[in-house]
Amino acid sequence: MLRGYDQATNLVLHDSHERVYSTTAGVERLELGLYLIRGDNIAVVGELDEDLDEEIDFATLKGPPLKYIVH
């Protein structure tokens, strides 16, 4: 949940979590709690549809890792 931001787009997130995807197991959810993100690390901010998110069965969802970014 977004709790605050400033003119440099630094974000303060409350009750945050990270989803870790794997090709062999379901999605692992890591609780992060209070999280601060520097504005220069942010590309996009969007709103989550909580009803749609609750319908997804993350225990059976698998996904390949993202490819490396080359500049």
N, C-alpha and C positions, 0 to 999 in steps of 0.2 A: 504494500500500500504506500502510495506517495504521500510523504508527510511534509516535504518542503523542497524548495529550490531557490536559487539565487540568479543574479544577472549573468553569471558565467555558466549556467546550466548545471551546476553541481546539484546532485539529488540526494535527498535523505529518504530512505525506504525503511518501513517498519514492518515487522513480521514477514520478511522476505525469505525466499527459498530459491534453490537452484535445482534444475532437473538435469540429471546426467543420463544420456542415452547410450545404449550399448547394442551391439549386434547379437549378443548371446543371452542377455537377460533383459528383464523389464526395466522401466525407467526408475532410477534411484532419485529420491527427493532428499536434498540436503538442506536442513534448516539453517539460515544465516542470521535471522533476527534483525537487529538494527544494522543497516548497511549504508555506507556513504560512497557515492560514485562521483569521481571528478568529471566535470563537464567536457573536458577534451577527450574522454573515453566513450562518449555517448554519440551514437549515430541516429537512433530512432527511439522515440517513446510512444507507446500506444496503450490503448485501454483494452483490458481483458474481458471477454464475455464470460462471466462466472458460470452461468447456466450451461453454456456449451462446454466449458472446461470440466465441469463435474460429470458430464456424460461420457468423457473419454476414459477408457480403461487403460491406465498407464502401466499396469502390472504386466500386460501382454504386448505392449507397444515396444518395437525394436527399431533402431535406426543406425545407419553408419555414421562414423565420425565426420566432422567437417574437414574439407581439404585445407591444407596450409595456404596462407595468404602470402603471395609474393608481390613485392612492390616493383 
